[in-house]
Amino acid sequence: MKESLTMGIDRIDRNILRHLQSDGRLSNAEMATLVNVSPATCHRRTQRLFDEGWVKSVRAQIDPDRVGLGAVVMVGVVLDRSTPESFSAFEEAITKLPVVLDCHLVAGDFDYLLKIRVRDMADFNRLHGETLIALPGVRQTRTFFVMKVVKDSDPLAF
């Protein structure tokens, strides 16, 4: 099954992706050693994986507490209408809010599930009152304050 999910790449490419995912700071020479190919081959393959869109980005994972964003809040959003236009308007607006880390269209009790990082409860209260409930089409929100992050942004298993 895993093979069918990654058609178009081979074992070496998958290994490169796994290593990039766990440590995006690896040099090409280090990566080549880890995947057992020459540096030139490794560079060519890595560049192709970027060019073909297998790798969306490489970035540092910042400690949220160190930058004053220690509170995680999950927000379920229910829109007032289930139309393509209302979904589109909400999605356009939500992508402009940098405080929203993740936004997922979901099935179930909510239309969208948001992951937000803020300083504290008062910071979220301001965001909720001034911004979230004023987003296009929002009828209701349900807020869940995360007590403890157990697992967050783990590498993909493929």
N, C-alpha and C positions, 0 to 999 in steps of 0.2 A: 504494500500500500504506500509506504513512504516513497518508493521509487516513482510511482505514478504521480505523486504530488509535486515532484521536482523534475519533471520531464524537461529536457533541454540542458540539463547540467549533469555532470558525472560525479563520481566519488570525490575526486580532488576538489572540484568546485564546491561541493557541499562542505568539505572540510575547511576550505578557505572561509566560507560563510560562517561556519560555526566559530572559528577562531576570531574572525572580525567581530562577531556578535559578543563574544566574551571579553575581548580586549581590542578595541579599535585603534589603540596606539602601537600595535605591533609594527615593526619595520618590515619592509618587503623581504629583507634577508632573513629575519626571524620567522616570518610566515613561510617562506620557502623551505626552511629547515623543518618546520613543524608538519608541513604537508608533503615533504619529501620530493620536491621538484627544484629545478634550478631557479635562481632569482629572476632571470629573464622570463621564464615560463610563468612563474608566479605573478609577476607584474602584469603580463599580458592577460592572464586569466582574471586577475582581480579587476583590472581596468574594464574588461568585457562584462563582468558581473555588475559593475557600476553603470556602464553604458546601457546595458539591457534592462536596468531597473530592478535587479535582484536586491540591491542594497539601496534603501531609501535615503539614509543619512548616516553619518558617523558623528557622534557628539558625546560630550562628557555628561555623566549623571551627577548632578550637583546635590549635595546634602541639603534638603529643604530646611532643616533646623538652622543651619549655619547662615542662611539668607533670610531668616525670619518668616518662613512659611511652613510652620510645623503642624498646622491643623489641616486634616484631610476631611473633606465633606463630600458625600455622595448625595446628589439631588435627582429625584425622579420628577420628570416634567410631563404634565398632561396638557395637550393643546385643546383649544375649544372646538376645533374642527379637524377632521381627518381627510384633508384634501391635499393634493400635490402642491397647491399654492401656499397653504399654511405651513406645510413641512419645509418647503423651499425658503419661505420668509424667515422661519425660525432658524434654519441651518445657516443661512447667510448672516444673520445677526450673531449667532453664537460663535461663529468662526472669527469674529472680530474682538472677542473677549479673551485676552491672554491669560486671565486667571483661570479659565476653564481648560484643564489639561486634556480631558477626554470627553467626547460626546458621542453617544451611541444611540441609534434608533433601535428600539427594542420591542419585542412582543410581550404582552402581559399587562400589568396594572398601569404602566407608564408608556408614554410615547418615546421619551428620551431618558437616558440615564447619563448624568454628568459627574465627572470627577473634578473637584475644585480644591486648590490649596490656598489657604489664607493664613494670616497671622494668628487669629484667635476667633472666638465666638462673636465678639463685638465687630470684628472686621467682616465676618460673614453676614452678620445682621445688617450692616450697611449695604453690602453687595446685594443681598436679597431684596431689601426694601427699595433700593434705588435703581437696581439694574435687572435682576433676574425676573421679577414679576412684571416688569415693563417690557419684556421681550415680546416680539410679535406672536400673537395667538396663544399666549400662556394663560391657561385657565386655572391650573393648580400646580403646586410643587409639594413634594414630600422630601424632607431633609433628614439625612442620617449622618451624624458626626461619628467619624471613625475613632474608636477607642485605641486601637493598636493595629499597625500595619504588619501583617504577618508575612505577606509575599507581595512584591510589587515589581512589575516590569522585568520578570525573569526572561532569559533568552528563550526563543522559540525552540521547541523540540521537534526536530526533523531529521 
